[in-house]
Amino acid sequence: MKIDIHTHIIPEKIPNFSKNFGYEGFVSLANKTSKQADMMIFEERFRTIKCNCWSSESRIADMKKHKIDIQLLSPIPVMFCYWARSKDALKVSQFLNDFIIEECSKNPKKFIGLGTVPMQNSNLSISELERCKEIGLKGVEIGSNINNKNLNHADFYPFYQAAQDLNMPLFIHPWEMMGMSQMSKYWLPWLVGMPAETSRAICSMIFGGIFEKFPRLRIAFAHGGGSFPHIIGRIEKGFLERPDLCAVDNEINPKKYIGKFYVDSLVHSQDALNYLIDILGPKSVMLGSDYPFPLGEDVPGELIDHNPRIDADIKKDLFYKNALNWLGLEKI
């Protein structure tokens, strides 16, 4: 069995949220054909997407071709809408969550859903998290920062407590990357900013004591944990040398949190994947492709499948066992 924990989906038809709410910034689709459409923000093209971004038929055909048994469907981060008014972001979240669970209900053996919540408002994020649980979503995807608040911020403690109590895992995806205004060329926000942003999120949660405060909270980070696995030595060195700066909220060595969270396998080379497994351990890595986007793995799971260093038992962990553990499912 192969479970791809990192895929994105968007509804084929999106309400005109900008018109409905009276201000701009919400995603819409334009220039749509049977094969592709343009995602628009502020009436400018953000990205051209193919039909497999909304079409379950195209998606399932690709899954069959790539021998993927199950996809976790999550929203595209540009639709988090943390910048919007809370009540409006809630409506967008509800629309996306209803769409995702509908797709899962149509193909229950192929899809598992992750929702989204308006993280800028604690009460609304918790109420929508509860609704996600009620309608059958198995977790939620959140951004790596919320309007420039790091994920250790006390504003998010009630949400983490609710997620822990509801047994709802979190998938943390980089978005609103730091330094974007300085990286406008060469696609640097995606190539450089996202790995740094994910490391920022992991370090914030470690140094902020989130794993201590919420020990049953199951968290996964996208893109192989970004740069974190590659700079853990530097992070530990800083912690040991300058505890006055690093250990102000948590006195536990950051290296001891290895094994306390999950990452996906999207690192783009066998050498990087081998290193990731060596550093974080084979029980912490899950197949994740970022389907259907161009920075994703073209053939999901290929880096694992064709890797001579990964034996059959570890492949089972990476392909589905770790995903089941993270999701809190005994079987599917």
VOPAGU-2260 file (C-alpha; in pm, 1 decimal, decimal comma):
REM VOPAGU-2260
SITE   aa  ch    i         X         Y         Z
SITE  MET   A    0       0,0       0,0       0,0
SITE  LYS   A    1     109,3     357,8     -72,4
SITE  ILE   A    2     -42,1     661,4      99,4
SITE  ASP   A    3      59,0    1002,5     -34,3
SITE  ILE   A    4      12,9    1239,7     259,2
SITE  HIS   A    5      93,6    1561,8      70,4
SITE  THR   A    6    -138,9    1649,2    -217,1
SITE  HIS   A    7    -347,4    1956,9    -289,7
SITE  ILE   A    8    -689,8    2008,7    -440,5
SITE  ILE   A    9    -910,0    2304,3    -533,1
SITE  PRO   A   10   -1280,5    2319,9    -622,4
SITE  GLU   A   11   -1358,6    2358,4    -990,7
SITE  LYS   A   12   -1608,2    2632,4    -911,1
SITE  ILE   A   13   -1521,7    2895,2    -651,3
SITE  PRO   A   14   -1764,4    3163,1    -530,3
SITE  ASN   A   15   -1672,6    3523,6    -597,2
SITE  PHE   A   16   -1553,7    3579,7    -242,2
SITE  SER   A   17   -1410,9    3922,8    -322,1
SITE  LYS   A   18   -1750,7    4041,5    -442,1
SITE  ASN   A   19   -1936,4    3866,7    -160,1
SITE  PHE   A   20   -1713,4    4009,8     112,8
SITE  GLY   A   21   -1651,6    4349,8     -43,3
SITE  TYR   A   22   -1271,8    4346,2     -69,9
SITE  GLU   A   23   -1003,2    4187,6    -285,9
SITE  GLY   A   24    -738,4    3922,7    -227,7
SITE  PHE   A   25    -935,9    3599,5    -255,2
SITE  VAL   A   26    -855,1    3331,9    -512,1
SITE  SER   A   27   -1071,3    3287,5    -819,3
SITE  LEU   A   28   -1035,9    3079,2   -1136,4
SITE  ALA   A   29   -1027,9    3233,3   -1484,7
SITE  ASN   A   30    -954,9    3135,3   -1845,1
SITE  LYS   A   31   -1074,8    2786,9   -1763,8
SITE  THR   A   32   -1071,6    2509,5   -2023,1
SITE  SER   A   33   -1116,3    2136,8   -1984,0
SITE  LYS   A   34    -740,0    2103,8   -1932,2
SITE  GLN   A   35    -630,5    2403,0   -1726,0
SITE  ALA   A   36    -725,2    2727,0   -1552,2
SITE  ASP   A   37    -557,0    3035,2   -1409,4
SITE  MET   A   38    -565,5    3101,1   -1036,9
SITE  MET   A   39    -622,6    3474,9    -999,1
SITE  ILE   A   40    -554,8    3710,5    -705,9
SITE  PHE   A   41    -620,0    4085,9    -731,2
SITE  GLU   A   42    -714,4    4015,0   -1095,6
SITE  GLU   A   43    -358,6    3899,8   -1166,8
SITE  ARG   A   44    -250,8    3547,6   -1256,8
SITE  PHE   A   45    -100,2    3371,8    -956,5
SITE  ARG   A   46     -51,5    3030,0   -1112,6
SITE  THR   A   47    -179,0    2816,9   -1399,4
SITE  ILE   A   48    -309,4    2482,2   -1280,9
SITE  LYS   A   49    -397,0    2167,5   -1471,0
SITE  CYS   A   50    -729,9    1990,7   -1449,6
SITE  ASN   A   51    -586,6    1729,5   -1213,3
SITE  CYS   A   52    -592,3    2002,5    -950,3
SITE  TRP   A   53    -974,6    1985,4    -941,5
SITE  SER   A   54   -1075,2    1674,3   -1135,9
SITE  SER   A   55   -1103,8    1357,4    -929,4
SITE  GLU   A   56   -1113,6    1154,1   -1249,2
SITE  SER   A   57    -776,4    1289,1   -1363,8
SITE  ARG   A   58    -637,9    1250,0   -1014,0
SITE  ILE   A   59    -744,3     887,4    -981,2
SITE  ALA   A   60    -604,7     811,2   -1326,5
SITE  ASP   A   61    -268,2     950,8   -1216,0
SITE  MET   A   62    -287,2     752,7    -893,3
SITE  LYS   A   63    -342,3     434,5   -1090,4
SITE  LYS   A   64     -51,9     515,9   -1321,4
SITE  HIS   A   65     177,5     592,0   -1026,3
SITE  LYS   A   66      50,2     301,3    -813,0
SITE  ILE   A   67     -69,4     526,7    -531,6
SITE  ASP   A   68    -350,7     369,8    -332,0
SITE  ILE   A   69    -463,8     667,6    -122,2
SITE  GLN   A   70    -412,4    1043,0    -132,9
SITE  LEU   A   71    -458,1    1284,6     153,3
SITE  LEU   A   72    -634,1    1586,2       5,5
SITE  SER   A   73    -547,9    1924,8     152,6
SITE  PRO   A   74    -622,7    2282,9      46,5
SITE  ILE   A   75    -375,1    2494,0    -148,3
SITE  PRO   A   76    -205,3    2721,9     108,6
SITE  VAL   A   77    -282,1    3038,5     -87,3
SITE  MET   A   78    -642,1    2981,3      21,6
SITE  PHE   A   79    -567,8    2983,6     397,7
SITE  CYS   A   80    -688,1    3347,4     407,6
SITE  TYR   A   81    -532,8    3425,8     746,1
SITE  TRP   A   82    -507,3    3789,0     630,9
SITE  ALA   A   83    -883,8    3821,5     583,8
SITE  ARG   A   84   -1153,5    3914,4     832,8
SITE  SER   A   85   -1205,8    3615,2    1058,9
SITE  LYS   A   86   -1571,0    3560,9     974,0
SITE  ASP   A   87   -1488,8    3569,4     602,4
SITE  ALA   A   88   -1194,1    3331,8     640,2
SITE  LEU   A   89   -1428,6    3097,4     825,1
SITE  LYS   A   90   -1667,6    3093,1     528,5
SITE  VAL   A   91   -1381,4    3014,3     290,9
SITE  SER   A   92   -1263,5    2736,5     523,3
SITE  GLN   A   93   -1612,4    2589,0     544,6
SITE  PHE   A   94   -1647,4    2596,7     167,6
SITE  LEU   A   95   -1315,0    2417,4     117,4
SITE  ASN   A   96   -1375,8    2165,9     393,8
SITE  ASP   A   97   -1719,7    2077,0     259,9
SITE  PHE   A   98   -1571,3    2032,8     -86,8
SITE  ILE   A   99   -1289,5    1808,3      35,4
SITE  ILE   A  100   -1512,5    1581,4     241,1
SITE  GLU   A  101   -1751,6    1555,5     -55,4
SITE  GLU   A  102   -1464,0    1435,5    -274,8
SITE  CYS   A  103   -1365,0    1187,0      -5,9
SITE  SER   A  104   -1722,2    1062,3      24,8
SITE  LYS   A  105   -1739,7    1001,2    -350,2
SITE  ASN   A  106   -1416,1     799,9    -343,3
SITE  PRO   A  107   -1372,3     675,0      15,3
SITE  LYS   A  108   -1116,0     412,1     -82,6
SITE  LYS   A  109    -899,5     666,6    -263,4
SITE  PHE   A  110    -911,3     989,0     -62,7
SITE  ILE   A  111    -868,4    1103,7     297,2
SITE  GLY   A  112    -932,4    1469,0     375,2
SITE  LEU   A  113    -744,7    1734,6     568,3
SITE  GLY   A  114    -924,8    2058,6     641,6
SITE  THR   A  115    -834,5    2422,4     695,4
SITE  VAL   A  116    -937,6    2660,4     973,1
SITE  PRO   A  117    -920,6    3040,2    1029,4
SITE  MET   A  118    -614,8    3037,5    1254,1
SITE  GLN   A  119    -626,8    3415,8    1305,7
SITE  ASN   A  120    -922,7    3364,9    1541,3
SITE  SER   A  121    -888,1    3112,2    1822,0
SITE  ASN   A  122   -1258,4    3055,4    1884,0
SITE  LEU   A  123   -1345,8    3020,0    1516,7
SITE  SER   A  124   -1047,5    2794,0    1447,2
SITE  ILE   A  125   -1157,4    2560,4    1725,5
SITE  SER   A  126   -1521,8    2556,2    1618,4
SITE  GLU   A  127   -1424,7    2474,6    1260,2
SITE  LEU   A  128   -1177,1    2212,8    1381,4
SITE  GLU   A  129   -1462,6    2049,7    1571,0
SITE  ARG   A  130   -1678,5    2062,9    1259,0
SITE  CYS   A  131   -1394,7    1909,1    1054,4
SITE  LYS   A  132   -1396,1    1618,4    1296,3
SITE  GLU   A  133   -1774,8    1587,0    1278,9
SITE  ILE   A  134   -1792,8    1574,3     898,6
SITE  GLY   A  135   -1517,1    1314,8     870,6
SITE  LEU   A  136   -1195,0    1499,7     793,1
SITE  LYS   A  137    -897,6    1331,6     959,3
SITE  GLY   A  138    -685,2    1636,5    1043,2
SITE  VAL   A  139    -612,0    1991,5     935,8
SITE  GLU   A  140    -344,4    2174,0     742,4
SITE  ILE   A  141    -211,8    2500,4     884,9
SITE  GLY   A  142      50,8    2751,0     776,4
SITE  SER   A  143     405,4    2779,9     908,2
SITE  ASN   A  144     323,3    3118,1    1059,4
SITE  ILE   A  145      -2,9    3298,3    1114,4
SITE  ASN   A  146      18,0    3661,3    1006,8
SITE  ASN   A  147     384,6    3661,7    1110,9
SITE  LYS   A  148     313,0    3505,4    1449,6
SITE  ASN   A  149     532,6    3200,6    1499,2
SITE  LEU   A  150     361,8    2874,9    1588,9
SITE  ASN   A  151     479,8    2889,5    1950,3
SITE  HIS   A  152     263,3    3199,5    2011,3
SITE  ALA   A  153      30,2    3166,3    2308,9
SITE  ASP   A  154    -264,8    3267,5    2089,3
SITE  PHE   A  155    -253,3    2918,6    1940,1
SITE  TYR   A  156    -245,0    2720,9    2266,4
SITE  PRO   A  157    -625,2    2674,8    2282,2
SITE  PHE   A  158    -625,8    2545,3    1925,3
SITE  TYR   A  159    -343,8    2299,7    1997,1
SITE  GLN   A  160    -526,9    2180,7    2306,8
SITE  ALA   A  161    -841,9    2124,4    2103,3
SITE  ALA   A  162    -652,7    1938,8    1829,3
SITE  GLN   A  163    -491,2    1717,0    2091,2
SITE  ASP   A  164    -822,8    1649,6    2266,2
SITE  LEU   A  165   -1000,8    1577,5    1937,4
SITE  ASN   A  166    -721,0    1348,2    1816,3
SITE  MET   A  167    -682,3    1561,1    1503,4
SITE  PRO   A  168    -327,9    1567,4    1360,4
SITE  LEU   A  169    -175,9    1880,3    1207,3
SITE  PHE   A  170       0,9    1910,5     872,9
SITE  ILE   A  171     216,9    2222,5     871,1
SITE  HIS   A  172     284,3    2369,1     529,0
SITE  PRO   A  173     512,5    2666,8     459,3
SITE  TRP   A  174     337,4    2982,1     347,3
SITE  GLU   A  175     382,5    3359,6     365,7
SITE  MET   A  176     755,0    3293,2     360,1
SITE  MET   A  177     984,0    3534,5     540,6
SITE  GLY   A  178    1190,6    3758,9     317,2
SITE  MET   A  179     960,4    3736,9      15,8
SITE  SER   A  180    1006,2    4104,2     -70,0
SITE  GLN   A  181    1382,1    4044,5     -94,1
SITE  MET   A  182    1338,2    3733,3    -309,6
SITE  SER   A  183    1112,9    3850,0    -589,8
SITE  LYS   A  184    1323,1    3694,8    -869,1
SITE  TYR   A  185    1421,8    3342,1    -962,0
SITE  TRP   A  186    1130,9    3175,3    -776,6
SITE  LEU   A  187    1341,0    3211,2    -459,8
SITE  PRO   A  188    1044,7    3217,9    -217,9
SITE  TRP   A  189     965,6    2861,4    -325,0
SITE  LEU   A  190    1324,7    2739,5    -368,1
SITE  VAL   A  191    1484,5    2903,8     -63,4
SITE  GLY   A  192    1205,1    3058,0     141,5
SITE  MET   A  193     994,8    2747,0     190,7
SITE  PRO   A  194    1273,4    2528,4     334,6
SITE  ALA   A  195    1375,7    2811,3     568,4
SITE  GLU   A  196    1014,3    2878,2     662,4
SITE  THR   A  197     955,0    2515,6     758,7
SITE  SER   A  198    1268,3    2516,3     973,2
SITE  ARG   A  199    1142,3    2835,5    1136,8
SITE  ALA   A  200     817,5    2659,6    1224,4
SITE  ILE   A  201     990,0    2351,7    1369,0
SITE  CYS   A  202    1236,0    2557,6    1574,2
SITE  SER   A  203     958,8    2783,7    1702,3
SITE  MET   A  204     761,6    2484,7    1825,5
SITE  ILE   A  205    1066,8    2318,9    1981,4
SITE  PHE   A  206    1211,6    2625,7    2154,0
SITE  GLY   A  207     862,0    2740,7    2248,6
SITE  GLY   A  208     791,0    2413,6    2428,7
SITE  ILE   A  209     489,3    2318,2    2219,3
SITE  PHE   A  210     580,0    1948,4    2222,4
SITE  GLU   A  211     604,0    1964,5    2602,6
SITE  LYS   A  212     278,9    2151,7    2652,8
SITE  PHE   A  213      85,3    1928,0    2412,3
SITE  PRO   A  214     262,0    1589,3    2419,9
SITE  ARG   A  215     -17,3    1401,2    2240,9
SITE  LEU   A  216     -38,2    1645,6    1950,7
SITE  ARG   A  217      65,2    1469,7    1629,4
SITE  ILE   A  218     240,3    1704,1    1388,9
SITE  ALA   A  219     384,6    1658,0    1040,5
SITE  PHE   A  220     588,4    1910,9     843,7
SITE  ALA   A  221     597,8    1938,6     464,9
SITE  HIS   A  222     900,2    1926,8     234,7
SITE  GLY   A  223    1104,9    1691,1     448,0
SITE  GLY   A  224    1109,5    1938,5     734,7
SITE  GLY   A  225    1272,5    2199,7     512,0
SITE  SER   A  226    1625,2    2292,5     611,7
SITE  PHE   A  227    1581,9    2173,7     971,6
SITE  PRO   A  228    1732,8    1823,3     933,6
SITE  HIS   A  229    2036,9    1973,8     762,5
SITE  ILE   A  230    2104,4    2236,7    1030,1
SITE  ILE   A  231    2011,3    2044,4    1344,8
SITE  GLY   A  232    2379,7    2040,2    1441,3
SITE  ARG   A  233    2393,8    2418,7    1419,9
SITE  ILE   A  234    2066,1    2448,1    1611,3
SITE  GLU   A  235    2194,4    2225,0    1891,3
SITE  LYS   A  236    2525,8    2412,8    1900,1
SITE  GLY   A  237    2343,2    2741,9    1940,6
SITE  PHE   A  238    2128,3    2595,8    2216,8
SITE  LEU   A  239    2433,5    2469,1    2406,5
SITE  GLU   A  240    2642,6    2782,9    2360,3
SITE  ARG   A  241    2374,3    3047,1    2413,3
SITE  PRO   A  242    2103,1    2909,0    2640,5
SITE  ASP   A  243    2036,6    3268,4    2744,6
SITE  LEU   A  244    1898,6    3322,1    2394,3
SITE  CYS   A  245    1771,7    2977,6    2292,6
SITE  ALA   A  246    1654,1    2810,5    2615,5
SITE  VAL   A  247    1441,4    3091,6    2753,3
SITE  ASP   A  248    1114,1    2898,1    2713,7
SITE  ASN   A  249    1231,1    2536,1    2698,8
SITE  GLU   A  250    1546,8    2392,7    2853,8
SITE  ILE   A  251    1537,8    2062,7    2663,8
SITE  ASN   A  252    1801,1    2003,0    2395,7
SITE  PRO   A  253    1632,7    2043,8    2054,3
SITE  LYS   A  254    1797,6    1725,3    1930,8
SITE  LYS   A  255    1583,9    1528,5    2176,5
SITE  TYR   A  256    1275,1    1616,7    1974,3
SITE  ILE   A  257    1388,7    1405,4    1683,3
SITE  GLY   A  258    1125,8    1134,1    1659,4
SITE  LYS   A  259     857,5    1355,5    1815,4
SITE  PHE   A  260     719,3    1475,7    1482,0
SITE  TYR   A  261     681,1    1356,8    1123,1
SITE  VAL   A  262     796,5    1493,4     788,1
SITE  ASP   A  263     711,5    1403,7     431,5
SITE  SER   A  264     963,0    1258,3     186,4
SITE  LEU   A  265     966,7    1548,6     -61,0
SITE  VAL   A  266    1341,4    1620,5     -79,1
SITE  HIS   A  267    1403,3    1561,5    -453,6
SITE  SER   A  268    1712,6    1338,8    -440,8
SITE  GLN   A  269    1804,0     996,4    -308,0
SITE  ASP   A  270    2102,4    1134,0    -118,3
SITE  ALA   A  271    1881,4    1387,5      57,8
SITE  LEU   A  272    1622,3    1121,4     137,3
SITE  ASN   A  273    1885,9     887,7     279,5
SITE  TYR   A  274    2019,3    1170,3     494,7
SITE  LEU   A  275    1666,6    1257,0     610,4
SITE  ILE   A  276    1604,4     898,9     719,4
SITE  ASP   A  277    1944,8     879,9     889,7
SITE  ILE   A  278    1882,1    1199,6    1087,5
SITE  LEU   A  279    1512,3    1174,6    1175,4
SITE  GLY   A  280    1471,3     797,5    1166,1
SITE  PRO   A  281    1260,9     573,8     940,3
SITE  LYS   A  282     957,6     600,2    1170,3
SITE  SER   A  283     931,7     976,0    1115,3
SITE  VAL   A  284     923,4    1001,2     734,6
SITE  MET   A  285     612,3     955,2     518,8
SITE  LEU   A  286     556,9     950,4     145,0
SITE  GLY   A  287     450,9    1297,7      33,8
SITE  SER   A  288     468,4    1427,1    -322,9
SITE  ASP   A  289     308,0    1776,2    -336,1
SITE  TYR   A  290      92,3    1646,6    -622,7
SITE  PRO   A  291      -5,2    1798,8    -863,8
SITE  PHE   A  292     239,3    2090,1    -857,7
SITE  PRO   A  293     562,8    2129,6   -1057,2
SITE  LEU   A  294     790,0    2128,8    -750,5
SITE  GLY   A  295     643,2    1796,5    -646,1
SITE  GLU   A  296     777,6    1449,1    -709,7
SITE  ASP   A  297     688,7    1366,3   -1070,5
SITE  VAL   A  298     627,8    1000,1    -988,5
SITE  PRO   A  299     516,4     990,1    -624,9
SITE  GLY   A  300     720,8     742,7    -422,8
SITE  GLU   A  301     986,5     692,0    -689,2
SITE  LEU   A  302    1269,7     811,7    -463,8
SITE  ILE   A  303    1169,7     550,6    -209,3
SITE  ASP   A  304    1090,6     271,1    -452,8
SITE  HIS   A  305    1418,5     289,0    -643,5
SITE  ASN   A  306    1645,3     352,7    -347,2
SITE  PRO   A  307    1884,1      59,1    -289,4
SITE  ARG   A  308    1952,7     169,6      68,7
SITE  ILE   A  309    1591,5     135,6     180,0
SITE  ASP   A  310    1489,9    -220,7     261,6
SITE  ALA   A  311    1141,4    -367,2     230,2
SITE  ASP   A  312    1043,2    -313,6     594,1
SITE  ILE   A  313    1144,3      52,4     593,3
SITE  LYS   A  314     958,6     103,0     265,6
SITE  LYS   A  315     642,3     -16,4     438,8
SITE  ASP   A  316     699,4     241,6     712,6
SITE  LEU   A  317     751,1     521,4     462,3
SITE  PHE   A  318     473,2     418,0     227,2
SITE  TYR   A  319     189,4     370,0     476,1
SITE  LYS   A  320     265,0     260,4     833,3
SITE  ASN   A  321     394,4     596,9     951,1
SITE  ALA   A  322     102,0     772,7     783,4
SITE  LEU   A  323    -144,6     553,7     969,6
SITE  ASN   A  324      31,0     630,0    1297,9
SITE  TRP   A  325      29,2    1003,3    1231,8
SITE  LEU   A  326    -338,1     996,0    1135,9
SITE  GLY   A  327    -423,3     782,1    1437,3
SITE  LEU   A  328    -570,0     506,4    1222,2
SITE  GLU   A  329    -515,6     136,9    1280,4
SITE  LYS   A  330    -607,5      49,2     924,9
SITE  ILE   A  331    -791,4     180,4     621,8
